[in-house]
Amino acid sequence: MAGPDDLDERSALRFLEGRLALEGKPSARALAGGVSNTVVLVESGGERVVLKQSLPRLRVRDEWLADRSRILREWDVLRLLRRRVPAGRFPEPLFLDPDRFLFAMRAAPPGSADWKTRLLAGECDAGTARLAGATLGLVIRDTWADAECRERLADRTAFDQLRTDPYYRTVAALHPGCAAGVERWIAESAARRVAVVHGDWSPKNLLVHAGGIVAIDFECAHFGDPSYDAAFLLNHLILKAFRRPELAGGYFRLARTAFAWTLGLLPLPALGWFESASVRHLALLMLARVDGKSPAEYLDSQVLREHARRLALRLVREPPARLEGALGAAREALRPLREESRR
């Protein structure tokens, strides 16, 4: 049962009182908040505001606890990025209620839809891939070696609780032959502190609208290894080909497009390691979305999961240095599924 400080459709209006002046009769509607937050949209006249509150226990089958103060980090990140990256790519933060682990932000334009939904519906729009890759590249470029970001976003607690442990360390425990290599890679990546990392650069967190995209959900953000974000996006684009094997070519073209735009905006010091590091992360993230605590729900059969698992383990054991190597391995792994889809 919801308590007086819990966010829901009724309490959202109360939390806004005295903070924002809303015209007309406001309405509130719960949105999908993923597994880790409660999110409510409030609309009144032309005003659209989103309230977001972090949960102490995530909505997954296995117990998964996380520090609620990650919402304070997200607030901080939004304010830092809006001063550095071109306007319109991220929500405008409006107010913070630290005692309730809640903040409000300007909602994305009406008609916005998350890119994940469009991808699974079969839309392979190169323009969206370009914006996704370029926005990530801008974040990396414009926060590279930034002293304020390094100091303010040094804490990795939320990232470790929501990503490193439930993703990497969970799959290492399930696949002991990979465990030592996984731990070495965790340490190597953690030592690379060069730019702001979103931590969940996924199509579900990229809201597409007529004027561009808006990136949301910065609760795992920190100052660290940005190749993780590039890999996060690549992983979801490749995994969707297991769900829709007949569209594999389209998804792979989007992966190439997004990655090329990210690479094109990188600072020169990143060019020597970024692609190989992205592929290393890609392999582990793919395995994590099959066997980790938050498996990709669209891999909804044992057959799909097994094919994806085999590819992921192959890439973990023998990581290619280039994205094309990973895509070539993915094409081979998908061949039986594509043949099946033609029957």
C-alpha positions as CSV (number, residue, x, y, z in Angstrom):
1,M,0.0,0.0,0.0
2,A,1.3,3.4,-0.9
3,G,2.5,5.7,1.9
4,P,2.1,9.5,2.1
5,D,5.6,10.0,0.6
6,D,5.1,7.5,-2.3
7,L,4.6,8.8,-5.8
8,D,1.4,7.8,-7.6
9,E,-1.2,9.5,-9.7
10,R,-3.0,11.1,-6.7
11,S,0.1,12.2,-4.8
12,A,1.8,13.7,-7.9
13,L,-0.6,16.7,-8.0
14,R,0.0,17.3,-4.3
15,F,3.8,17.2,-4.7
16,L,3.5,19.9,-7.4
17,E,1.5,22.3,-5.2
18,G,3.4,25.4,-4.5
19,R,6.2,24.4,-6.8
20,L,4.7,24.9,-10.3
21,A,1.8,27.0,-11.4
22,L,-0.4,24.8,-13.5
23,E,-3.3,26.2,-15.6
24,G,-6.6,24.5,-16.0
25,K,-7.5,21.2,-14.5
26,P,-4.4,19.0,-14.3
27,S,-4.5,15.3,-15.0
28,A,-2.0,12.6,-13.9
29,R,-1.1,9.3,-15.6
30,A,1.4,6.7,-14.5
31,L,4.1,5.8,-17.0
32,A,6.3,2.8,-17.4
33,G,9.1,3.5,-15.0
34,G,11.2,0.4,-15.8
35,V,12.0,-1.8,-12.9
36,S,13.6,0.8,-10.7
37,N,11.3,3.9,-10.5
38,T,7.8,5.2,-10.3
39,V,7.1,7.8,-13.0
40,V,4.0,10.0,-13.4
41,L,3.1,12.4,-16.2
42,V,1.1,15.5,-15.2
43,E,-0.6,17.5,-17.9
44,S,-2.4,20.8,-17.5
45,G,-3.2,23.1,-20.4
46,G,0.0,23.2,-22.5
47,E,2.2,22.1,-19.6
48,R,3.6,18.6,-19.4
49,V,5.7,17.6,-16.3
50,V,7.1,14.2,-15.4
51,L,7.7,13.3,-11.7
52,K,10.1,10.5,-11.0
53,Q,10.8,8.6,-7.7
54,S,13.4,5.9,-7.1
55,L,12.4,2.6,-5.6
56,P,14.5,0.8,-2.9
57,R,13.7,-2.6,-4.3
58,L,13.5,-3.2,-8.0
59,R,10.6,-4.9,-9.7
60,V,12.3,-8.1,-10.8
61,R,12.0,-11.7,-9.8
62,D,15.2,-11.9,-7.8
63,E,15.9,-9.6,-4.8
64,W,17.6,-6.5,-6.1
65,L,18.1,-3.6,-3.8
66,A,19.6,-0.2,-4.6
67,D,20.3,3.0,-2.9
68,R,17.5,5.5,-3.5
69,S,19.8,8.4,-3.5
70,R,20.6,7.6,-7.1
71,I,17.8,10.0,-7.9
72,L,19.9,12.8,-6.5
73,R,22.7,11.8,-8.9
74,E,20.3,11.9,-11.8
75,W,19.2,15.4,-10.9
76,D,22.8,16.5,-10.8
77,V,23.7,14.9,-14.1
78,L,20.9,16.6,-15.9
79,R,21.9,20.0,-14.7
80,L,25.6,19.3,-15.6
81,L,24.8,18.1,-19.1
82,R,22.4,20.8,-20.0
83,R,25.2,23.3,-19.5
84,R,27.5,21.4,-21.9
85,V,25.6,19.6,-24.5
86,P,23.3,21.3,-27.1
87,A,19.8,22.1,-25.8
88,G,16.9,19.7,-26.5
89,R,18.7,16.4,-26.1
90,F,17.9,16.0,-22.4
91,P,14.9,16.9,-20.1
92,E,14.8,20.2,-18.3
93,P,15.0,19.6,-14.6
94,L,12.4,21.6,-12.6
95,F,12.6,20.9,-8.9
96,L,14.1,18.3,-6.5
97,D,12.5,16.8,-3.4
98,P,15.5,15.0,-1.8
99,D,13.5,13.8,1.3
100,R,11.1,11.9,-1.0
101,F,13.8,10.8,-3.5
102,L,11.8,12.5,-6.2
103,F,12.3,15.2,-8.8
104,A,10.3,16.8,-11.6
105,M,11.4,17.5,-15.2
106,R,9.8,18.9,-18.3
107,A,8.2,16.1,-20.3
108,A,9.3,15.2,-23.9
109,P,7.1,16.7,-26.6
110,P,3.6,15.2,-27.2
111,G,3.7,12.2,-29.5
112,S,7.1,11.1,-28.4
113,A,7.7,7.3,-28.5
114,D,10.6,5.3,-27.2
115,W,12.9,4.0,-29.9
116,K,12.7,0.5,-28.6
117,T,9.0,0.2,-29.4
118,R,9.6,1.5,-32.9
119,L,12.5,-0.9,-33.5
120,L,10.5,-3.9,-32.4
121,A,7.7,-2.8,-34.7
122,G,10.1,-3.0,-37.6
123,E,11.1,0.6,-38.1
124,C,14.8,0.9,-39.0
125,D,15.2,4.7,-39.3
126,A,18.8,5.7,-40.0
127,G,18.1,9.3,-38.8
128,T,17.3,8.1,-35.3
129,A,20.4,6.0,-35.2
130,R,22.4,9.0,-36.3
131,L,20.9,11.1,-33.5
132,A,21.5,8.4,-30.9
133,G,25.1,8.0,-31.9
134,A,25.8,11.7,-32.3
135,T,24.2,12.6,-28.9
136,L,26.4,10.0,-27.2
137,G,29.4,11.4,-29.0
138,L,28.6,14.9,-27.9
139,V,28.3,13.8,-24.3
140,I,31.7,12.2,-24.4
141,R,33.3,15.1,-26.3
142,D,31.8,17.8,-24.1
143,T,32.5,16.2,-20.8
144,W,35.9,14.7,-21.7
145,A,38.4,15.2,-18.8
146,D,36.0,17.8,-17.3
147,A,37.1,18.6,-13.8
148,E,33.7,19.5,-12.4
149,C,32.1,16.3,-13.8
150,R,34.9,14.2,-12.5
151,E,34.5,15.5,-9.0
152,R,30.7,15.6,-8.9
153,L,30.1,12.2,-10.5
154,A,32.9,10.2,-9.0
155,D,30.6,8.0,-7.0
156,R,29.9,4.7,-8.9
157,T,27.5,3.2,-6.2
158,A,24.4,3.2,-8.4
159,F,26.2,2.0,-11.4
160,D,27.7,-0.9,-9.5
161,Q,24.4,-1.8,-7.8
162,L,22.3,-1.5,-11.0
163,R,24.8,-2.6,-13.7
164,T,28.1,-4.2,-12.6
165,D,26.8,-6.6,-10.0
166,P,23.5,-7.7,-11.5
167,Y,24.9,-7.8,-15.0
168,Y,28.6,-8.7,-15.1
169,R,29.1,-10.4,-11.8
170,T,25.9,-12.4,-12.1
171,V,26.9,-13.9,-15.4
172,A,30.4,-14.5,-14.1
173,A,28.9,-16.6,-11.4
174,L,26.8,-18.5,-13.9
175,H,29.7,-19.1,-16.3
176,P,32.7,-19.8,-14.1
177,G,35.0,-20.3,-17.0
178,C,34.6,-16.6,-17.8
179,A,34.8,-15.3,-14.2
180,A,38.4,-14.3,-14.0
181,G,38.3,-12.5,-17.3
182,V,35.1,-10.7,-16.3
183,E,36.7,-9.4,-13.1
184,R,39.8,-8.2,-14.9
185,W,37.6,-6.3,-17.4
186,I,35.5,-4.8,-14.6
187,A,38.7,-3.5,-13.0
188,E,40.2,-2.3,-16.3
189,S,37.0,-0.4,-17.3
190,A,36.6,1.1,-13.8
191,A,40.1,2.6,-14.0
192,R,39.2,4.4,-17.2
193,R,37.7,7.7,-15.9
194,V,37.5,10.1,-18.9
195,A,33.9,11.3,-19.5
196,V,30.3,11.1,-18.3
197,V,28.7,7.7,-18.7
198,H,25.0,7.4,-18.9
199,G,24.9,3.7,-17.9
200,D,21.7,2.8,-19.7
201,W,22.0,4.2,-23.3
202,S,19.2,2.0,-24.5
203,P,16.6,2.5,-27.2
204,K,13.9,2.5,-24.4
205,N,15.5,5.6,-22.9
206,L,15.7,7.5,-26.2
207,L,12.3,9.2,-26.9
208,V,11.8,10.0,-30.6
209,H,9.7,13.0,-31.7
210,A,9.3,15.0,-34.8
211,G,12.2,17.4,-33.8
212,G,14.7,14.8,-32.7
213,I,15.3,12.7,-29.6
214,V,15.3,13.2,-25.8
215,A,17.5,11.0,-23.7
216,I,16.2,10.0,-20.2
217,D,17.1,7.9,-17.2
218,F,20.5,9.0,-15.9
219,E,20.3,7.2,-12.5
220,C,23.4,5.0,-13.3
221,A,25.4,8.0,-14.6
222,H,29.0,8.5,-13.4
223,F,32.4,9.7,-14.6
224,G,34.1,6.7,-16.2
225,D,34.4,4.6,-19.3
226,P,32.0,5.9,-22.0
227,S,32.6,2.8,-24.3
228,Y,30.1,1.1,-22.0
229,D,27.3,3.4,-23.4
230,A,28.3,2.7,-27.0
231,A,28.2,-1.0,-26.3
232,F,24.9,-0.8,-24.4
233,L,23.2,0.6,-27.6
234,L,24.9,-1.8,-29.9
235,N,23.8,-4.7,-27.7
236,H,20.2,-3.8,-27.9
237,L,20.3,-3.2,-31.7
238,I,21.9,-6.6,-32.3
239,L,19.7,-8.5,-29.8
240,K,16.6,-7.2,-31.6
241,A,17.7,-9.2,-34.6
242,F,17.1,-12.4,-32.7
243,R,13.6,-11.3,-32.1
244,R,13.1,-10.2,-35.7
245,P,15.7,-12.1,-37.7
246,E,14.2,-11.1,-41.0
247,L,15.2,-7.5,-40.1
248,A,18.8,-8.3,-39.0
249,G,20.3,-6.4,-41.9
250,G,18.4,-3.3,-41.0
251,Y,19.3,-3.5,-37.3
252,F,22.9,-4.0,-38.1
253,R,22.9,-0.9,-40.4
254,L,21.5,1.1,-37.5
255,A,24.3,-0.3,-35.3
256,R,27.0,0.8,-37.8
257,T,25.4,4.2,-38.3
258,A,25.1,5.0,-34.6
259,F,28.6,3.8,-33.8
260,A,30.1,5.7,-36.7
261,W,28.5,9.0,-35.5
262,T,29.8,8.4,-32.0
263,L,33.3,7.6,-33.2
264,G,33.3,10.7,-35.4
265,L,32.8,13.0,-32.4
266,L,35.3,11.4,-30.0
267,P,38.4,13.3,-28.8
268,L,41.6,12.0,-30.3
269,P,42.9,10.3,-27.2
270,A,39.9,7.9,-27.3
271,L,40.4,6.6,-30.8
272,G,43.1,4.1,-30.0
273,W,41.0,2.0,-27.5
274,F,37.3,3.0,-27.8
275,E,36.2,0.5,-30.5
276,S,37.8,-2.6,-29.0
277,A,36.6,-1.6,-25.5
278,S,33.1,-1.2,-26.8
279,V,33.1,-4.7,-28.3
280,R,34.4,-6.2,-25.0
281,H,31.5,-4.5,-23.2
282,L,29.1,-5.6,-25.9
283,A,29.9,-9.3,-25.4
284,L,29.3,-9.1,-21.6
285,L,26.2,-7.0,-21.9
286,M,24.8,-9.5,-24.4
287,L,25.4,-12.4,-22.0
288,A,23.9,-10.3,-19.2
289,R,20.6,-9.7,-21.1
290,V,20.3,-13.5,-21.4
291,D,21.5,-14.7,-18.0
292,G,21.7,-11.6,-15.8
293,K,19.1,-10.3,-13.3
294,S,17.3,-8.2,-16.0
295,P,17.0,-10.4,-19.1
296,A,15.7,-8.8,-22.3
297,E,12.0,-9.6,-22.3
298,Y,11.7,-9.8,-26.1
299,L,14.0,-12.9,-26.1
300,D,10.9,-14.8,-25.0
301,S,11.8,-18.4,-25.9
302,Q,14.5,-20.8,-24.9
303,V,15.5,-21.1,-28.5
304,L,16.1,-17.3,-28.9
305,R,18.0,-17.2,-25.6
306,E,20.2,-20.1,-26.4
307,H,21.2,-18.6,-29.8
308,A,22.0,-15.3,-28.2
309,R,23.9,-17.0,-25.3
310,R,26.1,-18.9,-27.8
311,L,27.0,-15.7,-29.6
312,A,27.7,-13.8,-26.4
313,L,29.9,-16.5,-25.0
314,R,31.8,-16.7,-28.3
315,L,32.4,-12.9,-28.2
316,V,33.4,-13.0,-24.5
317,R,36.0,-15.8,-25.2
318,E,37.3,-14.3,-28.4
319,P,36.4,-10.6,-28.5
320,P,37.0,-9.0,-32.0
321,A,38.8,-5.8,-32.1
322,R,36.2,-4.2,-34.4
323,L,32.5,-3.9,-34.5
324,E,32.4,-5.6,-37.9
325,G,33.9,-8.7,-36.4
326,A,31.0,-8.8,-33.8
327,L,28.4,-8.2,-36.5
328,G,29.9,-11.0,-38.7
329,A,29.6,-13.4,-35.7
330,A,26.1,-12.3,-35.2
331,R,25.2,-13.0,-38.8
332,E,26.4,-16.5,-38.4
333,A,24.5,-17.0,-35.2
334,L,21.3,-15.7,-36.8
335,R,21.5,-17.9,-39.9
336,P,19.4,-20.8,-38.4
337,L,16.8,-18.4,-37.2
338,R,16.6,-16.5,-40.5
339,E,16.2,-19.8,-42.4
340,E,13.4,-20.8,-40.0
341,S,11.6,-17.5,-40.5
342,R,11.5,-18.0,-44.2
343,R,9.7,-21.3,-43.9
